[in-house]
């Protein structure tokens, strides 16, 4: 296993770079050491590259006005509140549509002649297995409703 060689002055050189003291506000002995030490000079070169990139990024970056940030945050909060308020309405609309579709099927099933054999089969199944069908319907309706109310609250 190859272990990297670190110099005891690397931390001081890096701290001087990060504190913007390099090269003018550091001790001359540290400057002389960095000039002669490959590890420390590499640390200083890398830190200098990162500092230059940070300065370039700061000069390019545009920070929006605080009032604009606040305004956008208010619009987002209103949209989220409207979406939260619309969720129960959507669930109610879906349930109403399902009930209306079921009533339509029942009404058409009693009237249409081609549906009569299926109606007889369904009625015999309901009579024979009514309790099981009722329990399955209750589970199908109650579990999603319970999950919605349990998970819908933050």
Secondary structure, DSSP 8 states (H G I E B T S, - for coil): -------TTHHHHHHHHHTT-TTTTS-HHHHHHHHH-HHHHHHHHHHHHHHHHHHHHHHH-----HHHHHHHHHHHHHHHHHHHHHHHHHHHHHHHHHHHHHHHHHHHHHH-GGGHHHHHHHHHHHHHSHHHHHHHHHHHHHHHHHHHHHHS--
